[in-house]
Amino acid sequence: MNPSNEAEPHFQGKVALITGGSRGIGAAVARRLARAGVNLVINHRSGRGRSGELAEALCREAEEAGVHAISVPADIGKKDAAGELFSKAEDEFGRLDFLVLNAARAPFKPWEKLLERDLRQLVETNYLGNVFCMQKALDPLSRQGGAVVFLSSLGSRFANPDYPLGSMKAAMETAVKYWAESYGDRGISVNAVCAGLVKTDSFKTLRMVDPELEKLPERFFLSPEEVAGVVHYLLGPASDVIRGQTIITDRGVSNRLRWPTPPG
Ligand SMILES: NC(=O)c1ccc[n+]([C@@H]2O[C@H](COP(=O)([O-])OP(=O)(O)OC[C@H]3O[C@@H](n4cnc5c(N)ncnc54)[C@H](OP(=O)(O)O)[C@@H]3O)[C@@H](O)[C@H]2O)c1
């Protein structure tokens, strides 16, 4: 992260909470917002192991860039833990301006093989967790207005047999529209970014169950930074006029039903 020389008036001195911000797209969003002058609450699920170390390193990077950042492990699928996450953010910063609902965790397997614990993980992390966070964010966001962005995926509208997470993404895209209508009067804008394929840790797992994905031409993939750029846009002044929308961010891949077979 470079020292902050890109601070933007809309963002400077404000506070963002990013769920699942320790790695992948969430970490790229954290870096993009830090460059704009936003203080950060970087959430991840587990206090131990690699993600905790990554989140701590990201906080140090952000501090070097001139903003204040804290890392808060909390499983957002547990209501009490989600509550503590927002209490810590409030204690540290006393305000919240942006919420990025980025965390996701799901089994990649066909529907008929989903165990009860898989289904509970699917719904708890990817639906209930987002609702708990939105409920907790409402009061602080209402004080001065703010913006929320949810990270969706093409699985919300195209079937992939090993990707039941797509059904949660579809539910959340609908929630985004409801929330935009319910909370717009409080000065809170809510939108979603529906991203194409990004080579993060979760993609490494997905390609193990769907090796065909490995054959896709490189031009079909997005970088975490490209997705973060769209999240930054939707948190910025554009959030005043874009409300309840899901912005497809996939380099146009989903515009066509068929693509020519890649060579080889
Ligand atoms: N990668 C893609 O191709 C792609 C495409 C479209 C959309 N998306 C969406 O973009 C978002 C980020 O994806 P990614 O690939 O960057 O993810 P990732 O690399 O797998 O990272 C997931 C992050 O979410 C956190 N997390 C998981 N469960 C959590 C929970 N219950 N409570 C709190 N944090 C939790 C993880 O923390 P721990 O490390 O502690 O578990 C980690 O920080 C997801 O919503 C994903 O569905 C991804």
The ligand as an ORCA input file, in Angstrom:
! r2SCAN-3c Opt
* xyz 0 1
  N     -13.610    -15.434     -6.149
  C     -14.542    -15.317     -7.056
  O     -14.415    -15.805     -8.195
  C     -15.808    -14.555     -6.739
  C     -16.658    -14.231     -7.794
  C     -17.816    -13.514     -7.523
  C     -18.136    -13.153     -6.235
  N     -17.309    -13.494     -5.226
  C     -17.712    -13.111     -3.877
  O     -16.796    -12.153     -3.371
  C     -16.657    -12.324     -1.960
  C     -15.201    -12.541     -1.604
  O     -14.763    -13.698     -2.281
  P     -13.248    -14.210     -2.188
  O     -13.105    -15.217     -3.262
  O     -12.337    -13.058     -2.100
  O     -13.299    -14.971     -0.763
  P     -12.146    -15.755      0.017
  O     -10.802    -15.476     -0.577
  O     -12.612    -17.160      0.157
  O     -12.183    -15.031      1.475
  C     -13.340    -15.160      2.241
  C     -13.262    -14.208      3.411
  O     -14.521    -14.295      4.118
  C     -14.238    -14.606      5.477
  N     -15.347    -15.366      6.055
  C     -15.841    -16.561      5.655
  N     -16.859    -16.937      6.459
  C     -17.002    -15.949      7.379
  C     -17.845    -15.756      8.492
  N     -18.799    -16.669      8.802
  N     -17.701    -14.630      9.246
  C     -16.748    -13.711      8.950
  N     -15.912    -13.835      7.884
  C     -16.035    -14.946      7.128
  C     -12.926    -15.368      5.469
  O     -12.342    -15.349      6.774
  P     -11.435    -16.633      7.243
  O     -10.239    -16.647      6.335
  O     -11.103    -16.329      8.674
  O     -12.302    -17.853      7.076
  C     -12.169    -14.546      4.413
  O     -11.685    -13.367      5.012
  C     -17.565    -13.486     -1.577
  O     -18.816    -13.001     -1.177
  C     -17.681    -14.258     -2.871
  O     -18.850    -15.043     -2.941
  C     -16.145    -14.188     -5.433
*
